[in-house]
Amino acid sequence: MDFIPYPTRRTPFHPPAEYAALRQGPPVRVTLAGGASHWLVSRYEDVREVLAGPSFSADDQHPNYARLLPLPTPPGMLSFLRMDDPEHNRQRRMLTSEFTVRRVNAMRPGIQQITDRLLDELAEHGPPADLIERFALPLPSLVICQLLGVPYEDHDFFQVNSHDAISTAVTPERAGEAMGALAEYMDRLTAEKERNPGDDLLSRVAAAQVATGRLDHDELVSMARLLLLAGHETTANMLGLGTLLLLRHPDQLAALRADPSLVRPAVEELLRHTSIVHEGLSRVATEEVVLGGVTIPAGDAVIINIPSANRDERRFADPDTFDIGRGDRHHIAFGFGAHQCIGQTLARVEMEIAFTAMLERFPGLALACDVEEIPFRYESVVYGVGALPVTW
């Protein structure tokens, strides 16, 4: 069987051109940069089947698990995101009530308050300004810190280490050091929550689960680390990329300004079009599976190509066109099945509030540099904008 090199992103607004050709056929074997070869699943229906199917394991301790980033999971730092049921479901259910639509909607006034304050500070700073530094990064960071009960004054520490822990732009030694630093920080923080619980998510989980023996301390540390990392990095990247995408499509931006009620379908289209989890998700076949007409042996790893699936012409009409009126929530930017993003409702609300308020506050918002000068970050599981100079 011939293997092809694993296609990697080279441009910020579109996935690799090779994906279109890969979608025309069944899953294929690809070779990663480190030399390992695995199956690549690129079509929308095939991707959904893998994500939802009981025949594929998310356990990253499997010897054949496909590691797109050369960063092994340190012992004692396993995340329920990389576990199978029943253990995955056991831990996930402990958080489900914290991310219901009702609970997240109750957070709207607080998110709006944070948003308005940051925009006030941005206006006071005056143009030009880096929208990432002044708005896109601090907004989700402040929200997740309040939710978890993490002191925001530590944001420089956890932002730097969160980035380095899942980045190929640093050495594996530095990535391990960053992961260890986050674990030590969360170990101290969660121990304090267990001793002196407050009115925050980690305290509630500590009181309801750790104190009753349903969850141990190390599991809470791992859970907290995952929520902190995922809770600010991904949404910050979406706010930055989303703003840039709107500025590059003035017709779509004008439509959103003219009718702010379009913000919900706009957010869905931004999620589909950017698909920031660009490095793919990994699964391992637990039994022989026929997928897209190809037999995948038990024990083989598959890489789930989210950006390709979200551009599949069989599912989305004219998929490479950015259209905020598309109104299709059936993308898989947040995954699919049992392991789909538990915080997706919160992320959507943050984006809806942020884009609405930002565009209302700054009707003349524009780039303050050429697109070619904008630094993009491709070296992590998710990609984004390193800085976004804007004026108004």
C-alpha atoms as a printed R data frame, in Angstrom:
    type eleno elety resid chain resno       x      y      z
1   ATOM     1    CA   MET     A     1   0.000  0.000  0.000
2   ATOM     2    CA   ASP     A     2   1.300  3.451 -0.927
3   ATOM     3    CA   PHE     A     3   1.470  6.049  1.855
4   ATOM     4    CA   ILE     A     4   1.182  9.787  1.275
5   ATOM     5    CA   PRO     A     5   2.598 12.561  3.482
6   ATOM     6    CA   TYR     A     6   0.111 13.962  5.993
7   ATOM     7    CA   PRO     A     7  -1.054 17.340  4.579
8   ATOM     8    CA   THR     A     8  -0.466 20.288  6.915
9   ATOM     9    CA   ARG     A     9  -1.963 23.768  6.884
10  ATOM    10    CA   ARG     A    10  -0.074 26.353  4.823
11  ATOM    11    CA   THR     A    11  -2.619 29.168  4.624
12  ATOM    12    CA   PRO     A    12  -4.792 30.649  7.378
13  ATOM    13    CA   PHE     A    13  -8.169 30.705  5.672
14  ATOM    14    CA   HIS     A    14  -8.371 27.370  3.891
15  ATOM    15    CA   PRO     A    15  -7.303 23.832  4.773
16  ATOM    16    CA   PRO     A    16  -4.684 22.139  2.580
17  ATOM    17    CA   ALA     A    17  -5.785 21.787 -1.044
18  ATOM    18    CA   GLU     A    18  -5.035 18.060 -0.889
19  ATOM    19    CA   TYR     A    19  -8.079 17.552  1.345
20  ATOM    20    CA   ALA     A    20 -10.476 18.092 -1.567
21  ATOM    21    CA   ALA     A    21  -8.892 15.177 -3.462
22  ATOM    22    CA   LEU     A    22  -8.790 13.001 -0.338
23  ATOM    23    CA   ARG     A    23 -12.536 13.463  0.134
24  ATOM    24    CA   GLN     A    24 -13.192 11.867 -3.238
25  ATOM    25    CA   GLY     A    25 -12.040  8.472 -2.043
26  ATOM    26    CA   PRO     A    26 -12.027  6.210  1.015
27  ATOM    27    CA   PRO     A    27  -9.721  6.664  4.018
28  ATOM    28    CA   VAL     A    28  -6.034  6.473  3.063
29  ATOM    29    CA   ARG     A    29  -2.775  5.776  4.869
30  ATOM    30    CA   VAL     A    30  -0.668  8.848  5.564
31  ATOM    31    CA   THR     A    31   2.804  9.278  7.019
32  ATOM    32    CA   LEU     A    32   3.382 11.794  9.792
33  ATOM    33    CA   ALA     A    33   6.492 13.930 10.112
34  ATOM    34    CA   GLY     A    34   7.944 11.509 12.662
35  ATOM    35    CA   GLY     A    35   7.575  8.565 10.293
36  ATOM    36    CA   ALA     A    36   4.521  6.851 11.795
37  ATOM    37    CA   SER     A    37   1.737  5.883  9.372
38  ATOM    38    CA   HIS     A    38  -1.985  5.921 10.149
39  ATOM    39    CA   TRP     A    39  -5.359  6.112  8.440
40  ATOM    40    CA   LEU     A    40  -6.672  9.576  7.528
41  ATOM    41    CA   VAL     A    41 -10.470 10.000  7.501
42  ATOM    42    CA   SER     A    42 -11.568 13.071  5.551
43  ATOM    43    CA   ARG     A    43 -15.211 12.768  4.494
44  ATOM    44    CA   TYR     A    44 -17.973 14.245  6.666
45  ATOM    45    CA   GLU     A    45 -20.003 11.049  7.048
46  ATOM    46    CA   ASP     A    46 -16.913  8.916  7.709
47  ATOM    47    CA   VAL     A    47 -15.671 11.380 10.324
48  ATOM    48    CA   ARG     A    48 -19.033 11.353 12.119
49  ATOM    49    CA   GLU     A    49 -19.052  7.554 12.047
50  ATOM    50    CA   VAL     A    50 -15.638  7.366 13.720
51  ATOM    51    CA   LEU     A    51 -16.475  9.993 16.339
52  ATOM    52    CA   ALA     A    52 -19.799  8.404 17.240
53  ATOM    53    CA   GLY     A    53 -18.944  4.755 16.745
54  ATOM    54    CA   PRO     A    54 -18.295  2.337 19.626
55  ATOM    55    CA   SER     A    55 -15.607  0.605 17.553
56  ATOM    56    CA   PHE     A    56 -13.065  3.406 18.032
57  ATOM    57    CA   SER     A    57 -11.162  4.259 21.217
58  ATOM    58    CA   ALA     A    58 -10.054  7.729 22.349
59  ATOM    59    CA   ASP     A    59  -7.554  6.277 24.846
60  ATOM    60    CA   ASP     A    60  -4.206  7.962 24.192
61  ATOM    61    CA   GLN     A    61  -2.386  5.287 26.201
62  ATOM    62    CA   HIS     A    62  -2.920  2.820 23.368
63  ATOM    63    CA   PRO     A    63   0.474  1.950 21.827
64  ATOM    64    CA   ASN     A    64  -0.763  2.758 18.294
65  ATOM    65    CA   TYR     A    65  -2.447  6.048 19.198
66  ATOM    66    CA   ALA     A    66  -1.638  8.641 16.507
67  ATOM    67    CA   ARG     A    67   0.305 11.549 17.998
68  ATOM    68    CA   LEU     A    68   0.282 14.482 15.621
69  ATOM    69    CA   LEU     A    69   2.268 16.491 18.144
70  ATOM    70    CA   PRO     A    70   5.353 14.735 19.557
71  ATOM    71    CA   LEU     A    71   4.189 15.289 23.142
72  ATOM    72    CA   PRO     A    72   3.447 12.162 25.190
73  ATOM    73    CA   THR     A    73   0.995 12.427 28.063
74  ATOM    74    CA   PRO     A    74   2.935 12.536 31.353
75  ATOM    75    CA   PRO     A    75   1.981  9.831 33.878
76  ATOM    76    CA   GLY     A    76  -0.740 10.942 36.285
77  ATOM    77    CA   MET     A    77  -1.972 13.683 33.949
78  ATOM    78    CA   LEU     A    78  -4.582 11.808 31.953
79  ATOM    79    CA   SER     A    79  -7.628 13.754 30.801
80  ATOM    80    CA   PHE     A    80 -11.130 12.292 30.550
81  ATOM    81    CA   LEU     A    81 -11.101 13.698 27.012
82  ATOM    82    CA   ARG     A    82  -8.694 10.860 26.195
83  ATOM    83    CA   MET     A    83 -10.599  8.112 27.988
84  ATOM    84    CA   ASP     A    84 -13.290  5.665 26.933
85  ATOM    85    CA   ASP     A    85 -16.539  4.854 28.673
86  ATOM    86    CA   PRO     A    86 -17.396  4.070 31.358
87  ATOM    87    CA   GLU     A    87 -14.546  6.140 32.867
88  ATOM    88    CA   HIS     A    88 -15.006  8.992 30.381
89  ATOM    89    CA   ASN     A    89 -18.730  9.171 31.075
90  ATOM    90    CA   ARG     A    90 -18.187  8.952 34.841
91  ATOM    91    CA   GLN     A    91 -16.009 12.056 34.902
92  ATOM    92    CA   ARG     A    92 -17.854 13.980 32.201
93  ATOM    93    CA   ARG     A    93 -21.192 13.643 34.024
94  ATOM    94    CA   MET     A    94 -19.671 15.460 36.989
95  ATOM    95    CA   LEU     A    95 -19.364 18.573 34.813
96  ATOM    96    CA   THR     A    96 -22.475 18.353 32.654
97  ATOM    97    CA   SER     A    97 -24.650 20.469 34.952
98  ATOM    98    CA   GLU     A    98 -22.077 23.282 34.863
99  ATOM    99    CA   PHE     A    99 -22.402 23.738 31.091
100 ATOM   100    CA   THR     A   100 -26.129 23.402 30.455
101 ATOM   101    CA   VAL     A   101 -27.849 26.023 28.301
102 ATOM   102    CA   ARG     A   102 -29.653 27.305 31.395
103 ATOM   103    CA   ARG     A   103 -26.458 27.622 33.442
104 ATOM   104    CA   VAL     A   104 -24.553 29.318 30.612
105 ATOM   105    CA   ASN     A   105 -27.412 31.733 29.885
106 ATOM   106    CA   ALA     A   106 -27.267 32.750 33.542
107 ATOM   107    CA   MET     A   107 -23.648 33.748 32.897
108 ATOM   108    CA   ARG     A   108 -24.592 36.153 30.083
109 ATOM   109    CA   PRO     A   109 -24.790 39.326 32.234
110 ATOM   110    CA   GLY     A   110 -21.345 38.638 33.672
111 ATOM   111    CA   ILE     A   111 -19.847 37.930 30.253
112 ATOM   112    CA   GLN     A   112 -21.466 41.092 28.897
113 ATOM   113    CA   GLN     A   113 -19.998 43.108 31.760
114 ATOM   114    CA   ILE     A   114 -16.491 41.768 31.120
115 ATOM   115    CA   THR     A   115 -16.893 42.422 27.389
116 ATOM   116    CA   ASP     A   116 -18.051 46.016 27.886
117 ATOM   117    CA   ARG     A   117 -15.210 46.759 30.295
118 ATOM   118    CA   LEU     A   118 -12.574 45.403 27.912
119 ATOM   119    CA   LEU     A   119 -14.038 47.415 25.034
120 ATOM   120    CA   ASP     A   120 -14.020 50.530 27.221
121 ATOM   121    CA   GLU     A   121 -10.350 49.939 27.947
122 ATOM   122    CA   LEU     A   122  -9.668 49.314 24.259
123 ATOM   123    CA   ALA     A   123 -11.345 52.609 23.327
124 ATOM   124    CA   GLU     A   124  -9.382 54.431 26.012
125 ATOM   125    CA   HIS     A   125  -6.136 52.941 24.712
126 ATOM   126    CA   GLY     A   126  -6.952 54.237 21.247
127 ATOM   127    CA   PRO     A   127  -5.938 52.951 17.829
128 ATOM   128    CA   PRO     A   128  -3.958 51.183 16.644
129 ATOM   129    CA   ALA     A   129  -4.237 48.326 19.093
130 ATOM   130    CA   ASP     A   130  -3.626 44.588 19.138
131 ATOM   131    CA   LEU     A   131  -7.103 43.063 19.365
132 ATOM   132    CA   ILE     A   132  -5.679 39.754 20.606
133 ATOM   133    CA   GLU     A   133  -3.830 41.288 23.528
134 ATOM   134    CA   ARG     A   134  -6.546 43.792 24.428
135 ATOM   135    CA   PHE     A   135  -9.733 41.810 23.834
136 ATOM   136    CA   ALA     A   136  -9.730 38.352 22.209
137 ATOM   137    CA   LEU     A   137  -7.423 36.722 24.770
138 ATOM   138    CA   PRO     A   138  -8.438 38.442 28.035
139 ATOM   139    CA   LEU     A   139 -12.192 37.968 27.480
140 ATOM   140    CA   PRO     A   140 -12.320 34.137 27.580
141 ATOM   141    CA   SER     A   141  -9.487 34.098 30.114
142 ATOM   142    CA   LEU     A   142 -11.464 36.274 32.529
143 ATOM   143    CA   VAL     A   143 -14.620 34.234 31.968
144 ATOM   144    CA   ILE     A   144 -12.968 30.864 32.586
145 ATOM   145    CA   CYS     A   145 -11.068 32.221 35.595
146 ATOM   146    CA   GLN     A   146 -14.304 33.408 37.189
147 ATOM   147    CA   LEU     A   147 -16.025 30.111 36.388
148 ATOM   148    CA   LEU     A   148 -13.243 27.933 37.794
149 ATOM   149    CA   GLY     A   149 -12.189 30.219 40.621
150 ATOM   150    CA   VAL     A   150  -8.696 30.789 39.222
151 ATOM   151    CA   PRO     A   151  -7.000 34.096 40.187
152 ATOM   152    CA   TYR     A   152  -6.828 36.171 36.990
153 ATOM   153    CA   GLU     A   153  -3.615 37.807 38.167
154 ATOM   154    CA   ASP     A   154  -1.956 34.490 37.280
155 ATOM   155    CA   HIS     A   155  -3.072 34.757 33.644
156 ATOM   156    CA   ASP     A   156   0.415 35.428 32.236
157 ATOM   157    CA   PHE     A   157   1.617 32.217 33.854
158 ATOM   158    CA   PHE     A   158  -1.160 29.949 32.612
159 ATOM   159    CA   GLN     A   159  -1.412 31.534 29.168
160 ATOM   160    CA   VAL     A   160   2.289 31.017 28.443
161 ATOM   161    CA   ASN     A   161   2.370 27.508 29.852
162 ATOM   162    CA   SER     A   162  -0.932 26.495 28.247
163 ATOM   163    CA   HIS     A   163   0.464 27.476 24.865
164 ATOM   164    CA   ASP     A   164   3.843 25.818 25.332
165 ATOM   165    CA   ALA     A   165   2.342 22.580 26.695
166 ATOM   166    CA   ILE     A   166   0.704 21.782 23.330
167 ATOM   167    CA   SER     A   167   3.083 23.525 20.940
168 ATOM   168    CA   THR     A   168   5.656 22.196 18.483
169 ATOM   169    CA   ALA     A   169   7.343 25.599 18.419
170 ATOM   170    CA   VAL     A   170   9.121 24.695 21.655
171 ATOM   171    CA   THR     A   171  11.285 21.704 22.513
172 ATOM   172    CA   PRO     A   172   9.647 18.578 23.954
173 ATOM   173    CA   GLU     A   173  11.541 19.340 27.155
174 ATOM   174    CA   ARG     A   174   9.968 22.793 27.369
175 ATOM   175    CA   ALA     A   175   6.517 21.352 26.583
176 ATOM   176    CA   GLY     A   176   6.923 18.838 29.402
177 ATOM   177    CA   GLU     A   177   8.119 21.581 31.723
178 ATOM   178    CA   ALA     A   178   5.057 23.693 30.890
179 ATOM   179    CA   MET     A   179   2.704 20.763 31.446
180 ATOM   180    CA   GLY     A   180   4.354 20.058 34.771
181 ATOM   181    CA   ALA     A   181   4.111 23.704 35.828
182 ATOM   182    CA   LEU     A   182   0.388 23.731 35.049
183 ATOM   183    CA   ALA     A   183  -0.093 20.503 36.997
184 ATOM   184    CA   GLU     A   184   1.722 21.898 40.039
185 ATOM   185    CA   TYR     A   185  -0.284 25.108 39.875
186 ATOM   186    CA   MET     A   186  -3.584 23.245 39.636
187 ATOM   187    CA   ASP     A   187  -2.520 20.842 42.377
188 ATOM   188    CA   ARG     A   188  -2.107 23.746 44.798
189 ATOM   189    CA   LEU     A   189  -5.259 25.502 43.617
190 ATOM   190    CA   THR     A   190  -7.531 22.455 43.841
191 ATOM   191    CA   ALA     A   191  -6.119 21.494 47.248
192 ATOM   192    CA   GLU     A   192  -7.146 24.936 48.478
193 ATOM   193    CA   LYS     A   193 -10.627 24.480 46.967
194 ATOM   194    CA   GLU     A   194 -10.952 21.203 48.833
195 ATOM   195    CA   ARG     A   195  -9.971 22.856 52.124
196 ATOM   196    CA   ASN     A   196 -11.838 26.133 51.644
197 ATOM   197    CA   PRO     A   197 -14.499 25.833 48.942
198 ATOM   198    CA   GLY     A   198 -15.848 28.991 47.347
199 ATOM   199    CA   ASP     A   199 -18.599 29.779 44.856
200 ATOM   200    CA   ASP     A   200 -16.973 28.379 41.724
201 ATOM   201    CA   LEU     A   201 -16.986 25.256 39.575
202 ATOM   202    CA   LEU     A   202 -13.885 23.641 41.041
203 ATOM   203    CA   SER     A   203 -15.163 24.166 44.568
204 ATOM   204    CA   ARG     A   204 -18.526 22.653 43.674
205 ATOM   205    CA   VAL     A   205 -16.912 19.600 42.096
206 ATOM   206    CA   ALA     A   206 -14.548 19.255 45.058
207 ATOM   207    CA   ALA     A   207 -17.440 19.356 47.531
208 ATOM   208    CA   ALA     A   208 -19.803 17.115 45.560
209 ATOM   209    CA   GLN     A   209 -17.322 14.609 44.137
210 ATOM   210    CA   VAL     A   210 -13.935 14.625 45.897
211 ATOM   211    CA   ALA     A   211 -15.295 14.969 49.411
212 ATOM   212    CA   THR     A   212 -17.664 12.067 48.778
213 ATOM   213    CA   GLY     A   213 -14.991  9.830 47.263
214 ATOM   214    CA   ARG     A   214 -16.464  9.775 43.749
215 ATOM   215    CA   LEU     A   215 -13.416 11.618 42.361
216 ATOM   216    CA   ASP     A   216  -9.882 11.723 43.701
217 ATOM   217    CA   HIS     A   217  -7.637 14.756 43.970
218 ATOM   218    CA   ASP     A   218  -5.453 13.893 40.965
219 ATOM   219    CA   GLU     A   219  -8.524 13.473 38.774
220 ATOM   220    CA   LEU     A   220  -9.758 16.908 39.830
221 ATOM   221    CA   VAL     A   221  -6.347 18.396 39.009
222 ATOM   222    CA   SER     A   222  -6.453 16.871 35.523
223 ATOM   223    CA   MET     A   223 -10.022 18.062 35.022
224 ATOM   224    CA   ALA     A   224  -9.131 21.600 36.116
225 ATOM   225    CA   ARG     A   225  -6.099 21.740 33.846
226 ATOM   226    CA   LEU     A   226  -8.156 20.648 30.842
227 ATOM   227    CA   LEU     A   227 -10.909 23.203 31.506
228 ATOM   228    CA   LEU     A   228  -8.475 26.064 32.017
229 ATOM   229    CA   LEU     A   229  -6.467 25.275 28.887
230 ATOM   230    CA   ALA     A   230  -9.429 24.604 26.607
231 ATOM   231    CA   GLY     A   231 -11.550 27.341 28.138
232 ATOM   232    CA   HIS     A   232  -9.459 30.283 27.011
233 ATOM   233    CA   GLU     A   233  -7.106 29.199 24.208
234 ATOM   234    CA   THR     A   234  -9.727 27.968 21.736
235 ATOM   235    CA   THR     A   235 -12.225 30.815 22.174
236 ATOM   236    CA   ALA     A   236  -9.461 33.423 22.002
237 ATOM   237    CA   ASN     A   237  -8.320 31.962 18.682
238 ATOM   238    CA   MET     A   238 -11.885 31.961 17.359
239 ATOM   239    CA   LEU     A   239 -12.408 35.607 18.322
240 ATOM   240    CA   GLY     A   240  -9.186 36.638 16.583
241 ATOM   241    CA   LEU     A   241  -9.659 34.563 13.448
242 ATOM   242    CA   GLY     A   242 -13.360 35.369 13.324
243 ATOM   243    CA   THR     A   243 -12.732 39.116 13.428
244 ATOM   244    CA   LEU     A   244 -10.101 38.837 10.728
245 ATOM   245    CA   LEU     A   245 -12.377 36.722  8.532
246 ATOM   246    CA   LEU     A   246 -15.199 39.271  8.839
247 ATOM   247    CA   LEU     A   247 -12.830 42.142  8.013
248 ATOM   248    CA   ARG     A   248 -11.693 40.255  4.909
249 ATOM   249    CA   HIS     A   249 -15.313 39.801  3.794
250 ATOM   250    CA   PRO     A   250 -16.834 43.304  3.916
251 ATOM   251    CA   ASP     A   251 -20.141 42.122  2.430
252 ATOM   252    CA   GLN     A   252 -20.608 39.639  5.279
253 ATOM   253    CA   LEU     A   253 -19.478 42.204  7.834
254 ATOM   254    CA   ALA     A   254 -21.956 44.759  6.448
255 ATOM   255    CA   ALA     A   255 -24.779 42.205  6.617
256 ATOM   256    CA   LEU     A   256 -23.986 41.453 10.253
257 ATOM   257    CA   ARG     A   257 -23.808 45.129 11.155
258 ATOM   258    CA   ALA     A   258 -27.148 45.754  9.429
259 ATOM   259    CA   ASP     A   259 -28.825 42.850 11.217
260 ATOM   260    CA   PRO     A   260 -27.204 41.892 14.549
261 ATOM   261    CA   SER     A   261 -29.658 38.981 14.862
262 ATOM   262    CA   LEU     A   262 -27.449 37.211 12.313
263 ATOM   263    CA   VAL     A   263 -24.767 36.809 14.976
264 ATOM   264    CA   ARG     A   264 -25.799 33.236 15.824
265 ATOM   265    CA   PRO     A   265 -25.600 31.868 12.267
266 ATOM   266    CA   ALA     A   266 -22.466 33.991 11.806
267 ATOM   267    CA   VAL     A   267 -20.800 32.265 14.754
268 ATOM   268    CA   GLU     A   268 -21.734 28.845 13.343
269 ATOM   269    CA   GLU     A   269 -20.288 29.741  9.954
270 ATOM   270    CA   LEU     A   270 -17.107 31.089 11.538
271 ATOM   271    CA   LEU     A   271 -16.737 27.827 13.442
272 ATOM   272    CA   ARG     A   272 -17.295 25.721 10.315
273 ATOM   273    CA   HIS     A   273 -15.156 27.814  7.998
274 ATOM   274    CA   THR     A   274 -12.122 28.140 10.287
275 ATOM   275    CA   SER     A   275 -12.236 24.710 11.994
276 ATOM   276    CA   ILE     A   276  -9.425 25.741 14.322
277 ATOM   277    CA   VAL     A   277  -8.745 22.192 15.572
278 ATOM   278    CA   HIS     A   278  -6.618 21.738 12.483
279 ATOM   279    CA   GLU     A   279  -4.242 18.971 13.536
280 ATOM   280    CA   GLY     A   280  -6.946 16.323 13.642
281 ATOM   281    CA   LEU     A   281  -8.249 14.061 16.379
282 ATOM   282    CA   SER     A   282  -7.008 10.536 16.972
283 ATOM   283    CA   ARG     A   283  -8.814  7.263 17.568
284 ATOM   284    CA   VAL     A   284  -7.818  3.573 17.560
285 ATOM   285    CA   ALA     A   285 -10.002  0.825 16.082
286 ATOM   286    CA   THR     A   286 -10.949 -1.650 18.811
287 ATOM   287    CA   GLU     A   287 -12.161 -4.189 16.239
288 ATOM   288    CA   GLU     A   288 -11.991 -4.652 12.496
289 ATOM   289    CA   VAL     A   289 -14.121 -1.931 10.889
290 ATOM   290    CA   VAL     A   290 -15.234 -1.284  7.313
291 ATOM   291    CA   LEU     A   291 -15.186  2.493  6.853
292 ATOM   292    CA   GLY     A   292 -15.940  4.149  3.528
293 ATOM   293    CA   GLY     A   293 -15.417  0.824  1.796
294 ATOM   294    CA   VAL     A   294 -11.982  0.219  3.355
295 ATOM   295    CA   THR     A   295 -11.222 -2.384  6.021
296 ATOM   296    CA   ILE     A   296  -9.391 -0.928  9.007
297 ATOM   297    CA   PRO     A   297  -7.835 -3.684 11.127
298 ATOM   298    CA   ALA     A   298  -8.280 -3.781 14.882
299 ATOM   299    CA   GLY     A   299  -5.511 -1.825 16.601
300 ATOM   300    CA   ASP     A   300  -4.913  0.583 13.705
301 ATOM   301    CA   ALA     A   301  -5.055  4.296 14.459
302 ATOM   302    CA   VAL     A   302  -7.120  6.795 12.496
303 ATOM   303    CA   ILE     A   303  -6.740 10.576 12.260
304 ATOM   304    CA   ILE     A   304 -10.011 12.476 12.065
305 ATOM   305    CA   ASN     A   305  -9.778 15.374  9.634
306 ATOM   306    CA   ILE     A   306 -12.161 17.985 11.057
307 ATOM   307    CA   PRO     A   307 -11.273 20.845  8.647
308 ATOM   308    CA   SER     A   308 -11.848 18.593  5.642
309 ATOM   309    CA   ALA     A   309 -15.166 17.284  6.963
310 ATOM   310    CA   ASN     A   310 -16.393 20.833  7.473
311 ATOM   311    CA   ARG     A   311 -15.611 21.604  3.812
312 ATOM   312    CA   ASP     A   312 -17.224 18.454  2.415
313 ATOM   313    CA   GLU     A   313 -19.237 19.392 -0.677
314 ATOM   314    CA   ARG     A   314 -21.506 16.398 -0.076
315 ATOM   315    CA   ARG     A   315 -22.745 18.029  3.128
316 ATOM   316    CA   PHE     A   316 -22.266 21.790  2.600
317 ATOM   317    CA   ALA     A   317 -23.232 23.636 -0.583
318 ATOM   318    CA   ASP     A   318 -20.365 25.731 -1.950
319 ATOM   319    CA   PRO     A   319 -18.319 24.838  1.169
320 ATOM   320    CA   ASP     A   320 -15.331 27.127  0.520
321 ATOM   321    CA   THR     A   321 -17.553 30.219  0.520
322 ATOM   322    CA   PHE     A   322 -17.855 32.123  3.797
323 ATOM   323    CA   ASP     A   323 -21.577 32.844  4.167
324 ATOM   324    CA   ILE     A   324 -22.996 33.971  7.517
325 ATOM   325    CA   GLY     A   325 -26.510 33.295  6.226
326 ATOM   326    CA   ARG     A   326 -25.796 29.590  5.775
327 ATOM   327    CA   GLY     A   327 -27.585 28.778  9.047
328 ATOM   328    CA   ASP     A   328 -26.149 25.264  9.412
329 ATOM   329    CA   ARG     A   329 -25.295 24.036 12.914
330 ATOM   330    CA   HIS     A   330 -24.407 20.543 11.739
331 ATOM   331    CA   HIS     A   331 -20.694 21.250 11.378
332 ATOM   332    CA   ILE     A   332 -18.332 19.306 13.617
333 ATOM   333    CA   ALA     A   333 -16.024 22.087 14.778
334 ATOM   334    CA   PHE     A   334 -16.786 20.987 18.350
335 ATOM   335    CA   GLY     A   335 -16.494 17.315 17.512
336 ATOM   336    CA   PHE     A   336 -19.343 14.826 17.565
337 ATOM   337    CA   GLY     A   337 -20.614 12.002 19.727
338 ATOM   338    CA   ALA     A   338 -19.711 11.285 23.336
339 ATOM   339    CA   HIS     A   339 -16.471 13.285 23.298
340 ATOM   340    CA   GLN     A   340 -17.770 16.484 21.716
341 ATOM   341    CA   CYS     A   341 -16.711 19.691 23.451
342 ATOM   342    CA   ILE     A   342 -18.458 20.008 26.800
343 ATOM   343    CA   GLY     A   343 -17.977 23.794 26.829
344 ATOM   344    CA   GLN     A   344 -19.378 24.521 23.366
345 ATOM   345    CA   THR     A   345 -22.455 26.371 24.672
346 ATOM   346    CA   LEU     A   346 -20.237 28.705 26.684
347 ATOM   347    CA   ALA     A   347 -17.930 29.282 23.704
348 ATOM   348    CA   ARG     A   348 -20.884 30.146 21.468
349 ATOM   349    CA   VAL     A   349 -22.298 32.613 23.991
350 ATOM   350    CA   GLU     A   350 -18.918 34.292 24.467
351 ATOM   351    CA   MET     A   351 -18.540 34.727 20.709
352 ATOM   352    CA   GLU     A   352 -22.100 35.985 20.223
353 ATOM   353    CA   ILE     A   353 -21.693 38.622 22.938
354 ATOM   354    CA   ALA     A   354 -18.166 39.602 21.866
355 ATOM   355    CA   PHE     A   355 -18.876 40.074 18.154
356 ATOM   356    CA   THR     A   356 -22.149 41.924 18.764
357 ATOM   357    CA   ALA     A   357 -20.651 44.345 21.258
358 ATOM   358    CA   MET     A   358 -17.389 44.879 19.372
359 ATOM   359    CA   LEU     A   359 -19.037 45.695 16.046
360 ATOM   360    CA   GLU     A   360 -21.539 48.022 17.711
361 ATOM   361    CA   ARG     A   361 -18.835 49.814 19.690
362 ATOM   362    CA   PHE     A   362 -16.414 50.180 16.761
363 ATOM   363    CA   PRO     A   363 -18.373 50.679 13.526
364 ATOM   364    CA   GLY     A   364 -15.177 51.678 11.730
365 ATOM   365    CA   LEU     A   365 -13.148 48.660 12.819
366 ATOM   366    CA   ALA     A   366 -10.466 47.853 10.237
367 ATOM   367    CA   LEU     A   367  -7.076 46.201  9.943
368 ATOM   368    CA   ALA     A   368  -4.143 48.415 10.823
369 ATOM   369    CA   CYS     A   369  -1.707 46.419  8.702
370 ATOM   370    CA   ASP     A   370  -1.568 44.261  5.589
371 ATOM   371    CA   VAL     A   371  -2.800 40.698  6.004
372 ATOM   372    CA   GLU     A   372   0.672 39.484  5.013
373 ATOM   373    CA   GLU     A   373   2.070 41.128  8.154
374 ATOM   374    CA   ILE     A   374  -0.226 39.266 10.555
375 ATOM   375    CA   PRO     A   375   1.538 36.453 12.450
376 ATOM   376    CA   PHE     A   376  -0.374 33.172 12.374
377 ATOM   377    CA   ARG     A   377   0.235 30.311 14.778
378 ATOM   378    CA   TYR     A   378   0.021 26.816 13.309
379 ATOM   379    CA   GLU     A   379   2.222 24.970 15.765
380 ATOM   380    CA   SER     A   380  -0.463 23.729 18.153
381 ATOM   381    CA   VAL     A   381  -3.520 21.485 18.136
382 ATOM   382    CA   VAL     A   382  -5.523 24.622 17.347
383 ATOM   383    CA   TYR     A   383  -4.371 27.432 15.104
384 ATOM   384    CA   GLY     A   384  -4.919 31.150 15.474
385 ATOM   385    CA   VAL     A   385  -3.671 34.702 15.119
386 ATOM   386    CA   GLY     A   386  -0.630 35.735 17.131
387 ATOM   387    CA   ALA     A   387  -1.478 39.438 16.928
388 ATOM   388    CA   LEU     A   388  -4.209 41.423 15.172
389 ATOM   389    CA   PRO     A   389  -3.457 45.166 14.801
390 ATOM   390    CA   VAL     A   390  -6.713 47.079 14.283
391 ATOM   391    CA   THR     A   391  -7.880 50.650 14.042
392 ATOM   392    CA   TRP     A   392 -11.305 52.291 14.071
